[in-house]
Amino acid sequence: KTLQVFLQEVVNNVANIAASSAYDPDSTIAKSPQTIRSAAIIVTTLPVLVVYPLLQRYYIQGMTVGSVKG
């Protein structure tokens, strides 16, 4: 499974639990679906935001080399 598929399953499971009658909003473990969704967004975008600036130089070089004719 990819990270996105796994996180989608987690978000869906939390939404189903929150919709069920067994959900206890006063529990210290209980988190709202919005909180889980926000955490999933952070987890999926953080690696890209960290790695891209480090590799940007090589990405630009590859585009430049590929666009030069002759």
C-alpha positions in Angstrom: 0.0 0.0 0.0 1.2 3.5 -0.7 1.2 6.1 2.0 -1.8 8.0 0.6 -3.9 4.8 0.5 -3.0 3.9 4.1 -3.7 7.5 5.4 -7.1 7.5 3.5 -8.0 4.2 5.3 -7.0 5.8 8.6 -9.1 8.9 8.0 -12.1 6.7 6.9 -11.8 4.5 10.0 -11.7 7.5 12.3 -14.8 9.0 10.6 -16.6 5.7 11.0 -15.7 5.5 14.6 -16.8 9.1 15.2 -20.1 8.4 13.5 -20.8 5.3 15.6 -22.5 5.2 18.9 -19.4 3.9 20.7 -17.6 7.2 20.2 -16.8 9.0 23.5 -15.9 12.6 22.8 -14.8 13.0 26.5 -12.1 10.3 26.1 -8.5 11.6 26.2 -7.7 9.2 23.3 -10.6 10.4 21.1 -9.6 12.7 18.2 -11.9 14.5 15.8 -11.9 13.4 12.2 -10.7 16.9 11.3 -7.6 16.5 13.5 -6.8 13.2 11.9 -7.3 14.6 8.4 -5.0 17.5 9.2 -2.3 15.2 10.5 -2.6 13.1 7.4 -2.1 16.2 5.2 1.0 17.2 7.2 2.5 13.6 7.1 2.1 13.4 3.3 3.4 16.9 2.4 6.2 17.2 4.9 8.6 14.9 3.1 8.2 16.7 -0.2 8.7 20.1 1.5 11.9 18.8 3.1 13.4 16.9 0.1 12.6 19.3 -2.8 14.8 22.2 -1.6 17.7 19.8 -1.2 17.3 18.3 -4.7 16.1 21.5 -6.5 19.6 22.2 -8.0 19.6 18.8 -9.7 16.1 19.2 -10.9 16.9 22.5 -12.5 20.1 21.2 -14.1 18.2 18.3 -15.6 15.6 20.6 -17.1 18.3 22.9 -18.5 20.3 20.1 -20.1 17.2 18.6 -21.6 16.1 21.9 -23.1 19.4 22.8 -24.8 19.5 21.9 -28.5 22.6 21.3 -30.6 
